[in-house]
Amino acid sequence: MATYNKKVVPEAKAALNQMKYEIANELGLSNYQTIDKGNLTARQNGYVGGYMTKRLVEMAEKQLSGK
């Protein structure tokens, strides 16, 4: 049976969750950790994921450039 969405670095889950909550807080969703995500709009949830991706790309670019 094929396994999908296998985590390459399972230990990173906690750090990614922390980043998600920090970004949500910056976007004004201070109770993001405890609220039902189904009650948020697609735009609100998308902003959190989009900003996470943006920040992860920025971090990778800095690391690759040696800064």
C-alpha positions, 0 to 999 in steps of 0.5 A: 500500500502506498503512503502519501504525504510522508513527512521527510523530517517528522520532527519539524511538525512542532516547529511548523505548527508553532510557525503557523500559530505565530503567523495566524496571530500576526494576521489577527487570528489570535485564537487560531490554535483553538478555533474550528478551522471550518468556521474560517473563510477559505481566504483566512485559512489561505492567508495563513498557509500562504504566509507560511510558504512565503516565510519558508521560501525566504528562510531557504533563500537566506540559507542557500545564499549563506546569510 
